Amino acid sequence: METVSRQMKIMYIGSDDTVLESFRGQNVRVNLVHLNNPLQASEWLEENIMVDGIVSDLELPGRNGLDFHNVFVEKFDAEKAVPYILLVNEKRPEIIKTAIKQGVSDVYAKPINAETLMNRINFLKVLQVHMRFNKPEKSKNIKVYTTPFFKRSFDIVFASLALLCLSPLLIVFLIAIRLESKGKVYYISKRVGTGYRIFNFLKLRSMYPDADKRLKELEHLNQYQSEEQEEEGKIAAELENIESKDLDGATILFGDEEQVEETTHIQKRKQKQDKAFVKFENDPRITKVGHIIRKLSIDELPQLINVIKGDMSIVGNRPLPLYEAEMLTTDEWTDRFNGPAGITGLWQVEARGKSSKMSPEERKGLDNTYVEIANSKYSFWKDIWIILRTIPAVFQKENV
């Protein structure tokens, strides 16, 4: 995995000026290889090293973007390790169906945002590597986390007994949720767990049915974002005055139109990753019943079904929504996905009851600590210790 200071090498096949302008606006972050048609792209790939990702228009002279994808995989990327993004003017069902069947990494409609595309390519690079782990011939020399037998056995027994004992309480709150607001009493979201595997994550619904639509308009209330605003101002000022600083001994990254000191650039990128975590204080999207079930973590009970299915463990790192996991693509963040996903974990029991908010850095440190524990010798008593700490933690004032 490359660090954020390394330029991404992206090949763009096409001639759309708006796409070129968006990529060129990235300056330091991208080394753009622009080729007008598939023939030029093939000739370039014959004589050059592989790129980090390929972005291609659907409509091209000669072969179209889908046809060239077949050629690219056959001639240059048999392992399908390089993300291939197809750009279309309109997302038509027949095009998307063909692209999925053919193995294209993703389809984006124009106009595009290069920043979004580059983050997506970074995420897909990690995801596609992990997907290849499932192939026996590729897994011989790669250590992939698997749940130990005793941990898995404990998960099944604990989750089954808990569901049986707590089912009366669960039924009461299912009725309460339905009476307070219309809509489904449960909530399903796509989450990224162990080894970047994506699964259906189950919860009791604690928000109003249109909560996802309101996320954008409430963005200014995100507590992680507000905590970083002052520091961002300092970094912006430093970027503006970069030429007047004494840069002796510093590593400078050069772009087409600007130069940036490496440490400043890395810090700025890290803050964008920190903001991938979304959390509101006194969230107005939460229902009255929702406040109660969140306070007591009753909304988490359906995840016992996820545990029985094998998506999660009782103890592990919190599985993240796709929009959060896409942003966490540097080595220091991806380590958290090399251990079990769980209902409760180190950062949950540490965060509840804290007088100050837990920063993303603290969460990352605790997640990575548990990964180290999980990948060494399995400690049954460590998991029991976390579970026992979770019980009183749910009654603390701080919601996490």
MARLOZA-175425 format. One record per residue (C-alpha): x, y negated, z negated; residue number from 1; residue in one letter. Coordinates in steps of 0.5 Angstrom, whole numbers, plus 2048, in hexadecimal, padded with zeros to 3 digits. Example, Ala and Ser with C-alpha at 12.3 -4.5 7.8 and 13.67 -1.06 7.14 Angstrom:
R:east:north:up:i:aa
R:819:809:7F0:1:a
R:81B:802:7F2:2:s
***
This chain:
R:east:north:up:i:aa
R:800:800:800:1:m
R:803:7F9:802:2:e
R:803:7F4:7FD:3:t
R:7FF:7ED:7FE:4:v
R:806:7E9:800:5:s
R:807:7EE:807:6:r
R:803:7EB:80D:7:q
R:7FE:7F0:810:8:m
R:7FF:7F2:817:9:k
R:7F8:7F2:81B:10:i
R:7F7:7F3:822:11:m
R:7F1:7EF:825:12:y
R:7EF:7F2:82C:13:i
R:7EB:7ED:82F:14:g
R:7EA:7E5:831:15:s
R:7E5:7E2:82D:16:d
R:7E8:7DB:82B:17:d
R:7E4:7DB:824:18:t
R:7E7:7E2:822:19:v
R:7EE:7DF:824:20:l
R:7ED:7D9:820:21:e
R:7EA:7DC:81A:22:s
R:7F1:7E1:819:23:f
R:7F5:7DB:81B:24:r
R:7F3:7D8:815:25:g
R:7F5:7DD:810:26:q
R:7FD:7DB:812:27:n
R:801:7DE:80D:28:v
R:7FD:7E4:80C:29:r
R:7FC:7E7:813:30:v
R:801:7E9:819:31:n
R:7FC:7E9:81E:32:l
R:7FD:7ED:824:33:v
R:7F9:7EA:82A:34:h
R:7F7:7EE:830:35:l
R:7F2:7ED:835:36:n
R:7F0:7F4:838:37:n
R:7F1:7FB:836:38:p
R:7F6:7FC:83B:39:l
R:7FB:7F7:838:40:q
R:7F9:7FA:831:41:a
R:7FB:801:833:42:s
R:802:7FF:836:43:e
R:803:7FB:830:44:w
R:802:801:82B:45:l
R:807:805:830:46:e
R:80D:801:82E:47:e
R:80B:7FE:827:48:n
R:80A:800:820:49:i
R:803:801:81D:50:m
R:7FF:7FC:81B:51:v
R:7FB:7FB:814:52:d
R:7F4:7FB:818:53:g
R:7F1:7FA:81F:54:i
R:7EB:7F5:820:55:v
R:7E8:7F5:827:56:s
R:7E2:7F2:82B:57:d
R:7DD:7F7:82D:58:l
R:7DD:7F4:834:59:e
R:7E4:7F4:837:60:l
R:7E7:7F4:83F:61:p
R:7E7:7FC:841:62:g
R:7E6:800:83B:63:r
R:7E1:7FD:835:64:n
R:7E3:7FD:82E:65:g
R:7E0:804:82D:66:l
R:7E4:807:833:67:d
R:7EA:804:830:68:f
R:7E9:807:829:69:h
R:7E9:80E:82C:70:n
R:7EF:80D:830:71:v
R:7F3:80A:82A:72:f
R:7F1:810:825:73:v
R:7F3:815:82A:74:e
R:7FA:812:82C:75:k
R:7FC:80E:826:76:f
R:7F8:80F:820:77:d
R:7F6:816:81F:78:a
R:7F5:816:818:79:e
R:7F1:810:818:80:k
R:7F5:80C:813:81:a
R:7F4:805:816:82:v
R:7EE:802:815:83:p
R:7EA:800:81C:84:y
R:7E5:7FA:81C:85:i
R:7E0:7F9:822:86:l
R:7DE:7F2:823:87:l
R:7D7:7F1:826:88:v
R:7D2:7EC:828:89:n
R:7CC:7EF:825:90:e
R:7CC:7F5:820:91:k
R:7C7:7FA:825:92:r
R:7C5:801:822:93:p
R:7C8:805:828:94:e
R:7CF:801:827:95:i
R:7CF:802:820:96:i
R:7CD:80A:820:97:k
R:7D2:80B:826:98:t
R:7D8:807:822:99:a
R:7D6:80C:81C:100:i
R:7D6:812:820:101:k
R:7DD:810:823:102:q
R:7E0:80F:81C:103:g
R:7E1:807:81D:104:v
R:7E3:804:816:105:s
R:7DE:7FF:816:106:d
R:7D9:7FA:81B:107:v
R:7D9:7F2:81A:108:y
R:7D5:7ED:81D:109:a
R:7D8:7E7:820:110:k
R:7D9:7E2:81D:111:p
R:7DE:7E5:819:112:i
R:7E2:7E3:813:113:n
R:7E9:7E5:813:114:a
R:7EA:7E5:80C:115:e
R:7E4:7EA:80B:116:t
R:7E7:7EE:810:117:l
R:7EE:7EF:80D:118:m
R:7EB:7F0:807:119:n
R:7E7:7F6:80A:120:r
R:7ED:7F8:80E:121:i
R:7F1:7F9:807:122:n
R:7EB:7FD:804:123:f
R:7EA:801:80A:124:l
R:7F2:803:80A:125:k
R:7F1:805:803:126:v
R:7EB:809:804:127:l
R:7ED:80D:80A:128:q
R:7F3:80F:807:129:v
R:7EF:812:801:130:h
R:7EA:815:806:131:m
R:7F0:819:809:132:r
R:7F1:81C:802:133:f
R:7EC:820:803:134:n
R:7EF:824:809:135:k
R:7F3:82A:806:136:p
R:7F9:829:80B:137:e
R:7FA:822:808:138:k
R:7F9:823:801:139:s
R:7FF:828:7FF:140:k
R:804:822:7FE:141:n
R:7FF:81D:7FB:142:i
R:7FC:81D:7F4:143:k
R:7F5:81B:7F4:144:v
R:7F1:81B:7ED:145:y
R:7ED:821:7EC:146:t
R:7E9:821:7E5:147:t
R:7EC:826:7E0:148:p
R:7E7:82D:7DF:149:f
R:7E6:82B:7D8:150:f
R:7E5:824:7D9:151:k
R:7E0:826:7DE:152:r
R:7DD:82B:7DA:153:s
R:7DC:826:7D4:154:f
R:7D9:821:7D9:155:d
R:7D3:826:7DB:156:i
R:7D2:828:7D4:157:v
R:7D2:821:7D1:158:f
R:7CD:81E:7D7:159:a
R:7C8:824:7D7:160:s
R:7C7:823:7CF:161:l
R:7C7:81C:7CF:162:a
R:7C2:81C:7D5:163:l
R:7BE:821:7D1:164:l
R:7BE:81D:7CA:165:c
R:7BD:816:7CD:166:l
R:7B7:818:7D2:167:s
R:7B2:815:7CE:168:p
R:7B5:80E:7CD:169:l
R:7B7:80E:7D4:170:l
R:7AF:80F:7D6:171:i
R:7AD:809:7D1:172:v
R:7B2:805:7D5:173:f
R:7B0:807:7DC:174:l
R:7A9:805:7DA:175:i
R:7AB:7FE:7D7:176:a
R:7AF:7FD:7DD:177:i
R:7A9:7FE:7E2:178:r
R:7A4:7FA:7DE:179:l
R:7A8:7F4:7DE:180:e
R:7AA:7F3:7E5:181:s
R:7A8:7F7:7EC:182:k
R:7AD:7FB:7EF:183:g
R:7B1:801:7EE:184:k
R:7B3:803:7E7:185:v
R:7BA:805:7E9:186:y
R:7BF:802:7ED:187:y
R:7C4:805:7F2:188:i
R:7CA:802:7F4:189:s
R:7D0:805:7F8:190:k
R:7D6:805:7F4:191:r
R:7DE:807:7F5:192:v
R:7E0:80C:7F0:193:g
R:7E6:811:7EF:194:t
R:7EB:811:7F6:195:g
R:7E6:80B:7F9:196:y
R:7E1:810:7FA:197:r
R:7DA:80D:7FB:198:i
R:7D4:80F:7F7:199:f
R:7CD:80D:7F5:200:n
R:7CD:80A:7EE:201:f
R:7C7:80B:7EA:202:l
R:7C4:806:7E5:203:k
R:7BE:803:7E2:204:l
R:7BC:7FD:7E5:205:r
R:7BD:7F7:7E0:206:s
R:7BC:7F1:7E5:207:m
R:7B7:7EF:7E9:208:y
R:7B6:7F2:7F0:209:p
R:7B9:7EC:7F4:210:d
R:7BF:7EC:7F0:211:a
R:7C4:7ED:7F5:212:d
R:7C1:7E8:7FA:213:k
R:7C2:7E3:7F4:214:r
R:7CA:7E5:7F3:215:l
R:7CC:7DF:7F8:216:k
R:7C8:7DA:7F5:217:e
R:7CB:7DB:7EE:218:l
R:7D2:7DC:7F0:219:e
R:7D4:7D6:7EC:220:h
R:7D2:7D9:7E6:221:l
R:7D7:7DF:7E7:222:n
R:7DB:7DE:7E0:223:q
R:7E1:7E1:7E4:224:y
R:7E1:7DC:7E9:225:q
R:7E0:7D6:7E4:226:s
R:7E6:7D8:7E0:227:e
R:7EB:7D8:7E6:228:e
R:7E9:7D1:7E9:229:q
R:7ED:7CD:7E5:230:e
R:7F3:7D2:7E7:231:e
R:7F1:7D1:7EE:232:e
R:7F2:7CA:7EE:233:g
R:7F9:7CA:7EC:234:k
R:7FB:7CF:7F1:235:i
R:7F7:7CB:7F7:236:a
R:7FB:7C5:7F4:237:a
R:802:7C9:7F5:238:e
R:800:7CB:7FC:239:l
R:7FF:7C4:7FE:240:e
R:806:7C2:7FB:241:n
R:80A:7C8:7FD:242:i
R:80E:7C4:801:243:e
R:810:7BF:7FC:244:s
R:812:7C5:7F7:245:k
R:819:7C8:7F5:246:d
R:819:7CE:7F9:247:l
R:820:7D1:7F8:248:d
R:820:7D8:7F6:249:g
R:818:7D9:7F8:250:a
R:816:7DE:7FD:251:t
R:812:7DA:802:252:i
R:80D:7DD:807:253:l
R:80C:7D9:80E:254:f
R:806:7D9:812:255:g
R:804:7D5:818:256:d
R:803:7CF:815:257:e
R:805:7CF:80E:258:e
R:80A:7D2:809:259:q
R:808:7D5:802:260:v
R:80C:7D7:7FC:261:e
R:80B:7DE:7FB:262:e
R:809:7DE:7F4:263:t
R:804:7D9:7F5:264:t
R:801:7DD:7FB:265:h
R:800:7E3:7F7:266:i
R:7FD:7E0:7F1:267:q
R:7F8:7DC:7F5:268:k
R:7F6:7E3:7F9:269:r
R:7F6:7E6:7F2:270:k
R:7F1:7E1:7EF:271:q
R:7EC:7E3:7F5:272:k
R:7ED:7EA:7F3:273:q
R:7EB:7E9:7EC:274:d
R:7E5:7E5:7EE:275:k
R:7E2:7EC:7F1:276:a
R:7E0:7ED:7EA:277:f
R:7D9:7EA:7EA:278:v
R:7D6:7E9:7E3:279:k
R:7D1:7E3:7E0:280:f
R:7D0:7E1:7D9:281:e
R:7C8:7E1:7D8:282:n
R:7C7:7E4:7DF:283:d
R:7C0:7E1:7E1:284:p
R:7BF:7E7:7E5:285:r
R:7BE:7EC:7DF:286:i
R:7B7:7ED:7DD:287:t
R:7B5:7ED:7D6:288:k
R:7B5:7F5:7D5:289:v
R:7BC:7F5:7D9:290:g
R:7BF:7F1:7D4:291:h
R:7BD:7F6:7CF:292:i
R:7BF:7FC:7D3:293:i
R:7C6:7F9:7D5:294:r
R:7C7:7F7:7CD:295:k
R:7C6:7FE:7CB:296:l
R:7C9:801:7D2:297:s
R:7C3:805:7D3:298:i
R:7C3:802:7DA:299:d
R:7C9:807:7DB:300:e
R:7C5:80D:7D9:301:l
R:7C4:810:7E0:302:p
R:7CB:810:7E1:303:q
R:7CB:816:7DD:304:l
R:7C8:819:7E4:305:i
R:7CE:817:7E8:306:n
R:7D3:81A:7E3:307:v
R:7CF:821:7E3:308:i
R:7D0:820:7EB:309:k
R:7D7:81F:7EA:310:g
R:7D7:818:7ED:311:d
R:7DA:815:7E6:312:m
R:7DC:817:7DF:313:s
R:7DA:815:7D8:314:i
R:7E0:812:7D7:315:v
R:7E4:80E:7DD:316:g
R:7E5:807:7E1:317:n
R:7DF:804:7E3:318:r
R:7DD:805:7EA:319:p
R:7DD:7FF:7EE:320:l
R:7D7:7FC:7F3:321:p
R:7DA:7FC:7FA:322:l
R:7DB:7F5:7FB:323:y
R:7DF:7F5:7F4:324:e
R:7E3:7FB:7F7:325:a
R:7E5:7F8:7FD:326:e
R:7E8:7F2:7FA:327:m
R:7ED:7F6:7F6:328:l
R:7F2:7F9:7FB:329:t
R:7F9:7F7:7F8:330:t
R:7FD:7FD:7F4:331:d
R:7FB:7FA:7ED:332:e
R:7F4:7FA:7EE:333:w
R:7F3:801:7F2:334:t
R:7F7:805:7ED:335:d
R:7F0:804:7E9:336:r
R:7ED:809:7EE:337:f
R:7F2:80F:7ED:338:n
R:7EE:811:7E7:339:g
R:7E7:813:7E5:340:p
R:7E1:80E:7E6:341:a
R:7DD:80E:7DF:342:g
R:7D7:80C:7DB:343:i
R:7DB:809:7D6:344:t
R:7E3:807:7D5:345:g
R:7E8:803:7D2:346:l
R:7E6:7FD:7D5:347:w
R:7DF:7FE:7D3:348:q
R:7E0:7FF:7CB:349:v
R:7E6:7FA:7CB:350:e
R:7E1:7F4:7CE:351:a
R:7DB:7F5:7CA:352:r
R:7DB:7F1:7C4:353:g
R:7E1:7EC:7C6:354:k
R:7E1:7E5:7C5:355:s
R:7E4:7E3:7CB:356:s
R:7E2:7E6:7D2:357:k
R:7E7:7EB:7D5:358:m
R:7EB:7E9:7DB:359:s
R:7EB:7ED:7E1:360:p
R:7F3:7EE:7E0:361:e
R:7F1:7F1:7D9:362:e
R:7EC:7F6:7DC:363:r
R:7F1:7F8:7E1:364:k
R:7F6:7FA:7DC:365:g
R:7F1:7FE:7D8:366:l
R:7EF:802:7DE:367:d
R:7F6:803:7E0:368:n
R:7F7:806:7D9:369:t
R:7F2:80B:7DA:370:y
R:7F4:80D:7E0:371:v
R:7FB:80E:7DD:372:e
R:7F7:812:7D8:373:i
R:7F3:816:7DD:374:a
R:7F9:818:7E1:375:n
R:7FD:81B:7DC:376:s
R:7FB:820:7D7:377:k
R:7F3:820:7D6:378:y
R:7F2:81D:7CF:379:s
R:7EB:820:7CD:380:f
R:7EC:81C:7C6:381:w
R:7ED:815:7CA:382:k
R:7E7:816:7CE:383:d
R:7E3:817:7C7:384:i
R:7E6:811:7C4:385:w
R:7E4:80D:7CA:386:i
R:7DD:810:7C9:387:i
R:7DC:80F:7C2:388:l
R:7DF:808:7C3:389:r
R:7D9:807:7C8:390:t
R:7D4:808:7C3:391:i
R:7D5:802:7BE:392:p
R:7D7:7FE:7C4:393:a
R:7D0:7FE:7C7:394:v
R:7CD:7FA:7C1:395:f
R:7D2:7F5:7C2:396:q
R:7D0:7EE:7C4:397:k
R:7D4:7EE:7CA:398:e
R:7D1:7F1:7D1:399:n
R:7D6:7F4:7D6:400:v
***
